[in-house]
């Protein structure tokens, strides 16, 4: 299929079928690759994945994350990314545009998951009928008429 990279497993299936004696077309069909890709596999030409082409940028919150935002989060862990962004916008007008809000929200979510306060965990307790409060009555033959014994 065009646009899909050939996996090592597909190469192995292709070569295994070629060694068994199948033709290029049959081996390529069994491996799920094109005949042209099969020829490339036989020649040993391997197209490696290239480096990413999209641009990356420096962390926009590097200067204020540890010094200002983390102490605020430790003080009140329920603060949202929007509230923190508004705090930054009030403190540093124009330096942190609104397009960075989603990045800050992801950063806060990651902080909560890794360093934030633990969540309260509750386990439901279910007692099946007949397992709690079982009482045995002993007959008069044991000598105690009213004696009850809980299990």
C-alpha positions in Angstrom: 0.0 0.0 0.0 1.4 3.4 -0.8 2.5 5.5 2.1 2.9 2.7 4.5 6.4 1.5 5.7 7.3 -2.1 5.2 7.8 -3.8 8.6 10.6 -6.3 9.4 8.0 -9.0 9.7 6.7 -8.3 6.2 10.3 -8.6 4.9 10.8 -11.9 6.7 7.5 -13.3 5.3 8.5 -12.2 1.8 12.0 -13.8 2.0 10.6 -17.0 3.6 8.2 -17.4 0.7 10.9 -16.7 -1.9 13.2 -19.3 -0.3 10.4 -21.9 -0.4 10.2 -21.3 -4.1 7.3 -19.0 -4.6 7.5 -16.3 -7.3 7.8 -12.6 -6.6 4.2 -11.9 -7.1 3.0 -14.7 -4.8 5.6 -13.9 -2.1 4.7 -10.2 -2.2 1.0 -11.0 -2.0 1.5 -13.2 1.1 3.6 -10.5 2.8 1.1 -7.8 1.9 3.6 -5.7 -0.1 3.8 -4.6 -3.7 5.9 -6.5 -6.3 8.1 -3.5 -6.6 8.7 -3.5 -2.8 9.5 -7.2 -3.0 12.2 -6.4 -5.6 13.6 -3.7 -3.2 13.6 -6.2 -0.4 15.6 -8.7 -2.5 18.2 -6.0 -3.5 18.6 -5.2 0.2 17.5 -1.6 -0.2 15.9 -0.4 3.0 14.2 2.9 3.3 14.6 4.2 6.8 12.2 6.6 8.4 13.4 10.1 8.2 13.6 12.7 11.0 10.5 14.5 11.8 9.7 17.4 9.5 7.5 19.5 11.9 9.0 22.3 13.9 9.6 22.2 17.6 9.9 25.1 19.9 11.5 25.9 23.2 9.4 25.4 26.4 7.4 28.7 26.8 6.9 28.1 30.5 10.5 27.2 31.4 11.1 30.5 33.3 7.9 30.4 35.4 7.0 26.8 35.8 9.2 25.8 38.8 9.4 29.3 40.4 5.8 30.4 40.2 3.3 27.8 38.9 4.4 24.7 40.8 4.3 26.5 44.2 0.7 27.6 43.4 -0.2 24.1 42.4 1.2 22.7 45.7 -0.7 25.3 47.6 -4.0 24.6 45.8 -3.8 21.5 43.6 -7.3 22.0 42.2 -6.2 25.1 40.2 -6.9 24.7 36.5 -4.7 25.5 33.6 -7.0 28.4 32.7 -6.7 30.0 36.1 -2.9 29.7 36.0 -2.8 31.2 32.5 -4.9 34.1 33.7 -2.4 34.6 36.6 0.5 34.6 34.1 -1.4 37.0 31.8 -2.0 39.4 34.7 1.6 39.2 36.0 3.3 39.3 32.5 0.9 41.0 30.1 1.4 39.9 26.5 4.2 37.5 27.2 2.0 34.4 27.4 -0.6 34.5 24.6 -3.8 32.5 24.8 -2.6 30.0 22.2 -0.3 28.6 24.9 -3.3 27.8 27.1 -3.6 24.2 25.9 0.1 23.6 26.4 -0.3 24.8 30.0 -3.3 22.6 30.6 -1.4 19.5 29.4 1.6 20.5 31.6 -0.8 20.8 34.7 -2.4 17.5 33.9 1.0 15.8 33.7 2.1 17.4 37.0 -1.1 16.2 38.7 -0.5 12.7 37.4 3.2 12.5 38.4 3.7 14.8 41.4 0.2 16.0 42.5 -1.7 14.9 45.6 -3.0 11.3 45.6 -6.6 10.5 44.8 -9.0 9.1 47.3 -9.7 5.5 46.6 -12.8 3.8 47.9 -13.5 0.1 47.7 -17.1 -0.9 47.6 -17.9 -3.6 50.2 -20.6 -6.0 49.3 -21.7 -8.7 51.7 -23.5 -11.5 50.0 -26.8 -12.5 51.6 -26.4 -15.0 54.4 -22.7 -14.4 55.1 -23.1 -11.8 57.8 -24.9 -12.3 61.0 -25.2 -16.0 60.8 -26.4 -17.5 64.0 -26.5 -21.2 65.0 -29.0 -22.4 67.5 -28.0 -25.4 69.6 -30.8 -27.8 70.6 -31.6 -28.7 74.2 -29.5 -31.9 73.9 -26.4 -29.7 74.4 -27.6 -28.5 77.7 -28.0 -24.8 76.9 -31.5 -23.8 75.6 -30.8 -20.2 74.9 -27.2 -20.3 73.9 -26.5 -18.8 70.5 -23.1 -18.8 68.8 -22.1 -16.5 66.0 -19.9 -17.8 63.4 
